[in-house]
Amino acid sequence: MSTQTSNTATQNLNRFIGEQFVATTNQQDRTANAKDFLDAQFPLTNGSHQDVGSYVVYYTHLLAFLKDGTQCGLQNPCQFVALTGHKSEPTSVVLKNNDTHVEICFDRQGEMGSTDQANIEDIQVAIPIKNLPTPYKQWISLIHTGCQPIEGNCKVFTAKDGSDYALHLR
């Protein structure tokens, strides 16, 4: 991918986030917008992330089980790159589109996860920090408004092949 294409994609993502999330104060709207973001950036082969009841990892693929009983995967299976927790009940999954990482966090007892049909507690996007060399990124929440910066130098996940998958923070 060319640098110009990557910069344009990052600018479009930042504009989308500003329009859809920052200005939205209603929690249900923020969650719906976050799932619309998933549909736009990480579309499913069938249905919408709005209709997902649970996500599981089957070998190296992310499967979405819809509330109508059907299941599907991502249109581009390579977008699923890592997870935390067990494959049958992950605590988070990491998706990647171009250079942008998105973490979907699950928590059945969480403030948002306890009321969401897929138990999604948060959806976080890793945004590259300007004026710093890659790979440094800042994670922002699409659902929670009062998130604190993440401590430490990196988040470590399990890649779909079983190796470590680290994302550097600043």
N, C-alpha and C positions, 0 to 999 in steps of 0.2 A: 504494500500500500504506500502511495506517495505521501510525503510530508504534508502537502497541500490538502489532500483528501482527508488525512487524519486530523489536521487542524480544523477543517470544515465540519467534520463529524463531531469534534469536541465542542465547537461553537454552537452547533445545532442542539447538542445535548444540554449545554448550559442554558441556552434560551428556553428549551422545553422545560427544564427544571424550574427556572424562574417563573415561567408562565403558569405552570400546573401545580406547583407545590408551595412555593414561598408565599404566594398570595392567598392560598386556601387556608382558612382557619378551622373549618368544620372537619372533625376527625374522620367521619365516614367518607367525606369527599376526598380527603387526602389518601385514604386507603384505596378508594376506587380509582383515583388518578394514578396511584403507584402501580396498580394492576394494569391499567391502560398502558402505562409506560412499559411494563413487561410484555404486553401484547404487541406493542410497536417495535420493541427492540429484540425480543426473544419469542416470536410467535410459536404457537403450538400447531401441530399438524391438523388438529380438530379443536374447535371450541376456543374458549378464552380462559385466561388466568382468573377471571372473575368467577368462573364456574368450577374451579378446581377444589376438590375436597381434601386431597392429600398428594404429596410428592414422595416418591421413593426412587432409589437408585437401583437399577437392574443391570448388573455387570458394569458396563461403562456408560450407560444411558440414563438420563433423567426421564422418569415416567410421571405423568400427571393423571390422577384418577379423578374424573369429573363426577359431579353430584348426580348425573343421570345414569351412573354405573359404567360408562365407557372409560377407556384409557387411551392416552396418546403420548407422544413425545414432542420434543422440539422440532420445528421444521428444519433447523440446522443443528443436528446432534452435537457437533463440535463446539457449540457455545457452552455446553456444560463442561466445567473444568475441574471442580473440586467440591468437597463437602466437609462437614464436621459431624461427629456422631456416627451412628450405625446406618448402613445403607437402607435398611427397611424403615427406619424412623430417624432421618437426619435432623440435627439441630440447626443446620444451615446448609445451603447449597450456594455455590459460586458460579455465576454465568459470566461469559466474556463476549463482548461485541467490539470488534476492532481492538482498541487499547483500553476500553472501559470495562471495569469489573463491577458486577452487581452481586451483593450477598442478600439472599432471602433467608431471614432468621425465623425459626419456629419456636414457640413456647406455649404449650397448652394452658399453663397457669398464668401467663403474662397478661398485662393490662389489655393489650390488643389481641394477642393470640387466643385468649380464652373466649372471645366473641367472634373470631374469624373462622369460617368454615374449614379453611386449610391450616388453621393455627398459626398464621403468619403474624409474628410479633413486630417485625420491622423489615424494610427493604432499604438497603444502604448502597450508595453509589460511590465508587472511588474516583475522585476527581483529581487529575494531575495538578500539582502545585506549580504555579507560574514562577519563573526565575529560579527554579531548582532543577538540577539534572534528574532525569528519570533514574530510578523507578519510584520516586517519592510521590505519595498520593494522600489526599485528605478524604476521609469517609464522611459522607453526609447522609442523614436519614431522610427518606421520602415520607415517612409516616409520623415520627415523633418530632415535636418542635423543640423540646428542651434537652436534646442530646448533648452530652459532654464529649469533649475530644477523647479519642481512644489513647490509652497510655501505652508506652512501649515503642519499639522501633519497627515491628512487623506483626502481621496476623498470619498464623500458619494454619493451613488446612491440609486435608488429605486429597491429593490429586486422584482423578478417576483410575489411574494405573496403580495407586497405592503408595506412591512416593510423596514427599513433602511438597507443598505448594505454598510458598511464602509471598506475601504482598507487603512491600515496605511502606512504612508510614513516616510522616514527619509532623 
